[in-house]
Amino acid sequence: MMDERKPIFLNPGEGRHYAMGRIGAVFKADGTETGDGYSISEW
């Protein structure tokens, strides 16, 4: 049986930002937020 998770709503620019030289990443959801099953990010 799958655990029921609540939706995550983030406004533009929200999330964990990581500068990576000429590019950057913004992680929107991962780890416990997704039941350790997947991650959502912008690159």
C-alpha distance matrix in Angstrom:
0.0 3.8 6.6 9.2 12.4 15.8 18.2 20.9 24.4 27.3 30.9 33.1 34.0 31.2 29.1 30.1 33.3 34.6 38.1 38.4 42.0 42.6 39.0 36.4 32.7 30.7 27.1 25.1 21.6 20.1 18.9 17.0 17.4 15.1 12.8 15.3 14.2 17.4 20.6 22.8 26.5 30.0 32.8
3.8 0.0 3.8 6.3 9.0 12.5 14.7 17.3 20.8 23.6 27.2 29.3 30.2 27.5 25.3 26.5 29.6 31.0 34.5 35.0 38.6 39.2 35.5 32.8 29.1 27.0 23.4 21.4 17.9 16.6 15.6 13.8 13.8 11.5 9.5 12.4 11.2 14.2 17.1 19.2 22.9 26.4 29.2
6.6 3.8 0.0 3.8 6.3 9.9 12.7 15.0 18.7 21.5 25.2 27.6 28.3 25.3 23.2 24.4 27.8 29.5 33.1 33.9 37.6 38.3 34.7 31.7 27.9 25.6 21.9 19.7 16.2 15.1 13.9 11.4 11.4 10.0 8.0 11.5 11.4 14.1 16.5 18.5 22.1 25.5 28.6
9.2 6.3 3.8 0.0 3.8 6.8 9.7 12.6 16.0 19.1 22.7 25.3 26.5 23.5 21.9 23.7 27.1 29.1 32.7 33.8 37.4 37.9 34.2 31.2 27.4 24.7 21.3 18.6 15.4 15.2 14.8 12.2 11.0 10.1 9.4 13.2 12.9 14.8 16.6 17.8 21.4 24.6 27.9
12.4 9.0 6.3 3.8 0.0 3.8 6.6 9.0 12.5 15.5 19.1 21.8 22.8 19.7 18.2 20.0 23.5 25.7 29.3 30.6 34.2 34.6 31.0 27.8 24.1 21.2 17.9 15.0 12.0 12.3 12.3 9.8 7.8 7.5 8.0 11.7 11.7 13.0 14.0 14.9 18.2 21.4 24.8
15.8 12.5 9.9 6.8 3.8 0.0 3.8 6.5 9.6 12.9 16.3 19.3 20.7 17.7 16.8 19.2 22.6 25.2 28.7 30.4 33.9 34.2 30.5 27.2 23.7 20.4 17.5 14.2 11.9 13.3 14.0 11.6 8.8 9.4 11.0 14.3 14.4 14.8 15.1 15.0 18.0 20.8 24.4
18.2 14.7 12.7 9.7 6.6 3.8 0.0 3.8 6.5 9.9 13.2 16.0 17.7 15.1 14.6 17.4 20.4 23.2 26.5 28.2 31.6 31.5 27.8 24.7 21.2 17.9 15.4 11.8 10.2 12.5 14.2 12.7 9.2 9.6 12.2 14.9 14.6 14.0 13.6 12.7 15.4 17.8 21.6
20.9 17.3 15.0 12.6 9.0 6.5 3.8 0.0 3.8 6.6 10.2 12.9 14.2 11.4 10.9 13.8 16.9 19.8 23.1 25.1 28.3 28.4 24.8 21.5 18.1 14.6 12.3 8.6 7.7 10.7 12.9 11.9 8.1 9.5 12.7 14.6 14.8 13.6 12.2 10.8 13.0 15.2 18.9
24.4 20.8 18.7 16.0 12.5 9.6 6.5 3.8 0.0 3.8 6.8 9.9 11.8 9.5 10.3 13.8 16.4 19.7 22.6 24.9 27.8 27.5 24.0 20.8 17.8 14.2 12.8 9.1 9.8 13.3 15.9 15.3 11.6 13.0 16.3 18.0 18.0 16.3 14.3 12.1 13.4 14.7 18.4
27.3 23.6 21.5 19.1 15.5 12.9 9.9 6.6 3.8 0.0 3.8 6.6 8.0 5.8 7.2 11.0 13.1 16.7 19.4 21.9 24.7 24.4 21.0 17.7 15.0 11.3 10.7 7.4 9.5 13.2 16.1 16.2 12.7 14.4 17.9 18.9 19.2 16.9 14.2 11.6 11.8 12.5 16.0
30.9 27.2 25.2 22.7 19.1 16.3 13.2 10.2 6.8 3.8 0.0 3.8 6.2 5.6 8.6 12.3 13.6 17.2 19.4 22.1 24.5 23.8 20.7 17.6 15.6 12.2 12.7 10.0 12.8 16.5 19.6 19.8 16.4 18.1 21.6 22.5 22.6 20.1 17.2 14.2 13.5 13.2 16.4
33.1 29.3 27.6 25.3 21.8 19.3 16.0 12.9 9.9 6.6 3.8 0.0 3.8 5.6 8.7 12.0 12.1 15.5 17.1 19.7 21.7 20.6 17.7 15.0 13.5 10.5 12.1 10.3 13.8 17.4 20.7 21.6 18.4 19.6 23.3 23.6 23.6 20.6 17.4 14.0 12.5 11.1 13.8
34.0 30.2 28.3 26.5 22.8 20.7 17.7 14.2 11.8 8.0 6.2 3.8 0.0 3.8 6.7 9.1 8.8 12.2 13.7 16.6 18.6 17.9 15.1 12.2 11.0 8.2 10.3 9.6 13.3 16.6 19.7 21.0 18.2 19.7 23.2 23.0 23.5 20.4 16.9 13.8 11.6 10.2 12.3
31.2 27.5 25.3 23.5 19.7 17.7 15.1 11.4 9.5 5.8 5.6 5.6 3.8 0.0 3.8 7.0 8.2 12.0 14.4 17.4 20.0 19.9 16.9 13.5 11.5 7.9 8.7 7.4 10.6 13.9 16.7 17.6 14.9 16.9 20.2 20.3 21.1 18.4 15.0 12.5 11.0 10.8 13.5
29.1 25.3 23.2 21.9 18.2 16.8 14.6 10.9 10.3 7.2 8.6 8.7 6.7 3.8 0.0 3.8 6.2 9.7 12.8 15.5 18.5 19.0 15.8 12.1 9.4 5.7 5.5 4.9 7.8 10.6 13.3 14.6 12.3 14.2 17.4 17.1 18.1 15.5 12.0 10.1 8.7 9.5 12.1
30.1 26.5 24.4 23.7 20.0 19.2 17.4 13.8 13.8 11.0 12.3 12.0 9.1 7.0 3.8 0.0 3.8 6.7 10.2 12.8 16.1 17.2 14.3 10.5 8.0 5.3 5.1 6.8 8.9 10.5 12.7 14.5 13.1 15.0 17.8 16.7 18.2 15.7 12.2 11.0 9.2 10.2 11.8
33.3 29.6 27.8 27.1 23.5 22.6 20.4 16.9 16.4 13.1 13.6 12.1 8.8 8.2 6.2 3.8 0.0 3.8 6.7 9.7 12.6 13.6 10.9 7.2 5.8 4.5 6.7 9.2 11.9 13.4 15.7 18.0 16.6 18.2 21.0 19.5 20.7 17.8 14.1 12.6 9.7 9.4 10.0
34.6 31.0 29.5 29.1 25.7 25.2 23.2 19.8 19.7 16.7 17.2 15.5 12.2 12.0 9.7 6.7 3.8 0.0 3.8 6.3 9.5 11.2 8.9 5.6 5.2 6.4 8.3 11.6 13.9 14.5 16.5 19.3 18.5 19.6 22.1 20.1 21.2 18.4 14.8 13.9 10.8 10.4 9.6
38.1 34.5 33.1 32.7 29.3 28.7 26.5 23.1 22.6 19.4 19.4 17.1 13.7 14.4 12.8 10.2 6.7 3.8 0.0 3.8 6.1 7.9 6.6 4.5 6.6 8.9 11.6 14.8 17.4 18.0 20.1 23.0 22.2 23.2 25.7 23.5 24.5 21.4 17.9 16.7 13.3 12.0 10.1
38.4 35.0 33.9 33.8 30.6 30.4 28.2 25.1 24.9 21.9 22.1 19.7 16.6 17.4 15.5 12.8 9.7 6.3 3.8 0.0 3.8 6.2 5.3 5.1 7.4 10.7 12.9 16.5 18.7 18.8 20.8 24.1 23.5 24.0 26.3 23.7 24.4 21.3 18.0 17.2 13.8 12.5 9.8
42.0 38.6 37.6 37.4 34.2 33.9 31.6 28.3 27.8 24.7 24.5 21.7 18.6 20.0 18.5 16.1 12.6 9.5 6.1 3.8 0.0 3.8 5.5 7.2 10.4 13.8 16.4 19.8 22.2 22.5 24.6 27.8 27.2 27.6 30.0 27.4 28.0 24.8 21.6 20.5 17.0 15.1 12.0
42.6 39.2 38.3 37.9 34.6 34.2 31.5 28.4 27.5 24.4 23.8 20.6 17.9 19.9 19.0 17.2 13.6 11.2 7.9 6.2 3.8 0.0 3.8 7.0 10.6 13.9 16.9 20.0 22.7 23.5 26.0 29.2 28.2 28.4 31.0 28.6 28.7 25.3 22.0 20.4 16.7 14.2 10.8
39.0 35.5 34.7 34.2 31.0 30.5 27.8 24.8 24.0 21.0 20.7 17.7 15.1 16.9 15.8 14.3 10.9 8.9 6.6 5.3 5.5 3.8 0.0 3.8 7.0 10.4 13.4 16.4 19.1 20.0 22.7 25.9 24.7 24.8 27.6 25.3 25.2 21.7 18.4 16.7 13.0 10.4 7.1
36.4 32.8 31.7 31.2 27.8 27.2 24.7 21.5 20.8 17.7 17.6 15.0 12.2 13.5 12.1 10.5 7.2 5.6 4.5 5.1 7.2 7.0 3.8 0.0 3.8 6.9 10.0 13.1 15.9 16.9 19.6 22.6 21.3 21.8 24.6 22.6 22.8 19.4 15.9 14.1 10.3 8.2 5.8
32.7 29.1 27.9 27.4 24.1 23.7 21.2 18.1 17.8 15.0 15.6 13.5 11.0 11.5 9.4 8.0 5.8 5.2 6.6 7.4 10.4 10.6 7.0 3.8 0.0 3.8 6.4 9.6 12.2 13.2 16.1 19.1 17.7 18.0 20.9 18.9 19.2 15.8 12.2 10.5 6.8 5.6 4.5
30.7 27.0 25.6 24.7 21.2 20.4 17.9 14.6 14.2 11.3 12.2 10.5 8.2 7.9 5.7 5.3 4.5 6.4 8.9 10.7 13.8 13.9 10.4 6.9 3.8 0.0 3.8 6.3 9.4 11.3 14.3 16.8 15.0 15.7 18.9 17.5 18.0 14.7 10.9 8.7 5.5 5.1 6.6
27.1 23.4 21.9 21.3 17.9 17.5 15.4 12.3 12.8 10.7 12.7 12.1 10.3 8.7 5.5 5.1 6.7 8.3 11.6 12.9 16.4 16.9 13.4 10.0 6.4 3.8 0.0 3.8 5.9 7.5 10.6 13.1 11.4 12.1 15.1 13.8 14.4 11.4 7.6 6.2 4.3 6.5 8.8
25.1 21.4 19.7 18.6 15.0 14.2 11.8 8.6 9.1 7.4 10.0 10.3 9.6 7.4 4.9 6.8 9.2 11.6 14.8 16.5 19.8 20.0 16.4 13.1 9.6 6.3 3.8 0.0 3.8 7.1 10.6 12.2 9.5 10.3 13.8 13.5 13.8 11.0 7.6 5.4 5.3 7.7 11.0
21.6 17.9 16.2 15.4 12.0 11.9 10.2 7.7 9.8 9.5 12.8 13.8 13.3 10.6 7.8 8.9 11.9 13.9 17.4 18.7 22.2 22.7 19.1 15.9 12.2 9.4 5.9 3.8 0.0 3.8 7.2 8.6 5.9 6.6 10.0 9.9 10.5 8.2 5.6 5.2 7.2 10.5 13.6
20.1 16.6 15.1 15.2 12.3 13.3 12.5 10.7 13.3 13.2 16.5 17.4 16.6 13.9 10.6 10.5 13.4 14.5 18.0 18.8 22.5 23.5 20.0 16.9 13.2 11.3 7.5 7.1 3.8 0.0 3.8 6.4 5.4 5.3 7.8 6.5 7.8 6.1 4.3 6.5 8.7 12.4 14.8
18.9 15.6 13.9 14.8 12.3 14.0 14.2 12.9 15.9 16.1 19.6 20.7 19.7 16.7 13.3 12.7 15.7 16.5 20.1 20.8 24.6 26.0 22.7 19.6 16.1 14.3 10.6 10.6 7.2 3.8 0.0 3.8 5.4 5.7 6.2 4.5 7.4 7.6 7.3 10.2 12.2 15.9 18.1
17.0 13.8 11.4 12.2 9.8 11.6 12.7 11.9 15.3 16.2 19.8 21.6 21.0 17.6 14.6 14.5 18.0 19.3 23.0 24.1 27.8 29.2 25.9 22.6 19.1 16.8 13.1 12.2 8.6 6.4 3.8 0.0 3.8 5.4 4.8 5.6 8.7 9.8 10.1 12.5 14.9 18.6 21.1
17.4 13.8 11.4 11.0 7.8 8.8 9.2 8.1 11.6 12.7 16.4 18.4 18.2 14.9 12.3 13.1 16.6 18.5 22.2 23.5 27.2 28.2 24.7 21.3 17.7 15.0 11.4 9.5 5.9 5.4 5.4 3.8 0.0 3.8 5.8 7.4 9.2 9.3 8.9 10.3 12.9 16.4 19.4
15.1 11.5 10.0 10.1 7.5 9.4 9.6 9.5 13.0 14.4 18.1 19.6 19.7 16.9 14.2 15.0 18.2 19.6 23.2 24.0 27.6 28.4 24.8 21.8 18.0 15.7 12.1 10.3 6.6 5.3 5.7 5.4 3.8 0.0 3.8 5.3 5.8 6.1 7.0 9.1 12.4 16.0 18.9
12.8 9.5 8.0 9.4 8.0 11.0 12.2 12.7 16.3 17.9 21.6 23.3 23.2 20.2 17.4 17.8 21.0 22.1 25.7 26.3 30.0 31.0 27.6 24.6 20.9 18.9 15.1 13.8 10.0 7.8 6.2 4.8 5.8 3.8 0.0 3.8 5.3 7.7 9.7 12.4 15.7 19.4 22.0
15.3 12.4 11.5 13.2 11.7 14.3 14.9 14.6 18.0 18.9 22.5 23.6 23.0 20.3 17.1 16.7 19.5 20.1 23.5 23.7 27.4 28.6 25.3 22.6 18.9 17.5 13.8 13.5 9.9 6.5 4.5 5.6 7.4 5.3 3.8 0.0 3.8 6.0 8.0 11.5 14.3 18.0 20.1
14.2 11.2 11.4 12.9 11.7 14.4 14.6 14.8 18.0 19.2 22.6 23.6 23.5 21.1 18.1 18.2 20.7 21.2 24.5 24.4 28.0 28.7 25.2 22.8 19.2 18.0 14.4 13.8 10.5 7.8 7.4 8.7 9.2 5.8 5.3 3.8 0.0 3.8 7.3 10.5 13.8 17.4 19.5
17.4 14.2 14.1 14.8 13.0 14.8 14.0 13.6 16.3 16.9 20.1 20.6 20.4 18.4 15.5 15.7 17.8 18.4 21.4 21.3 24.8 25.3 21.7 19.4 15.8 14.7 11.4 11.0 8.2 6.1 7.6 9.8 9.3 6.1 7.7 6.0 3.8 0.0 3.8 7.0 10.1 13.7 15.8
20.6 17.1 16.5 16.6 14.0 15.1 13.6 12.2 14.3 14.2 17.2 17.4 16.9 15.0 12.0 12.2 14.1 14.8 17.9 18.0 21.6 22.0 18.4 15.9 12.2 10.9 7.6 7.6 5.6 4.3 7.3 10.1 8.9 7.0 9.7 8.0 7.3 3.8 0.0 3.8 6.5 10.2 12.5
22.8 19.2 18.5 17.8 14.9 15.0 12.7 10.8 12.1 11.6 14.2 14.0 13.8 12.5 10.1 11.0 12.6 13.9 16.7 17.2 20.5 20.4 16.7 14.1 10.5 8.7 6.2 5.4 5.2 6.5 10.2 12.5 10.3 9.1 12.4 11.5 10.5 7.0 3.8 0.0 3.8 7.2 10.2
26.5 22.9 22.1 21.4 18.2 18.0 15.4 13.0 13.4 11.8 13.5 12.5 11.6 11.0 8.7 9.2 9.7 10.8 13.3 13.8 17.0 16.7 13.0 10.3 6.8 5.5 4.3 5.3 7.2 8.7 12.2 14.9 12.9 12.4 15.7 14.3 13.8 10.1 6.5 3.8 0.0 3.8 6.6
30.0 26.4 25.5 24.6 21.4 20.8 17.8 15.2 14.7 12.5 13.2 11.1 10.2 10.8 9.5 10.2 9.4 10.4 12.0 12.5 15.1 14.2 10.4 8.2 5.6 5.1 6.5 7.7 10.5 12.4 15.9 18.6 16.4 16.0 19.4 18.0 17.4 13.7 10.2 7.2 3.8 0.0 3.8
32.8 29.2 28.6 27.9 24.8 24.4 21.6 18.9 18.4 16.0 16.4 13.8 12.3 13.5 12.1 11.8 10.0 9.6 10.1 9.8 12.0 10.8 7.1 5.8 4.5 6.6 8.8 11.0 13.6 14.8 18.1 21.1 19.4 18.9 22.0 20.1 19.5 15.8 12.5 10.2 6.6 3.8 0.0
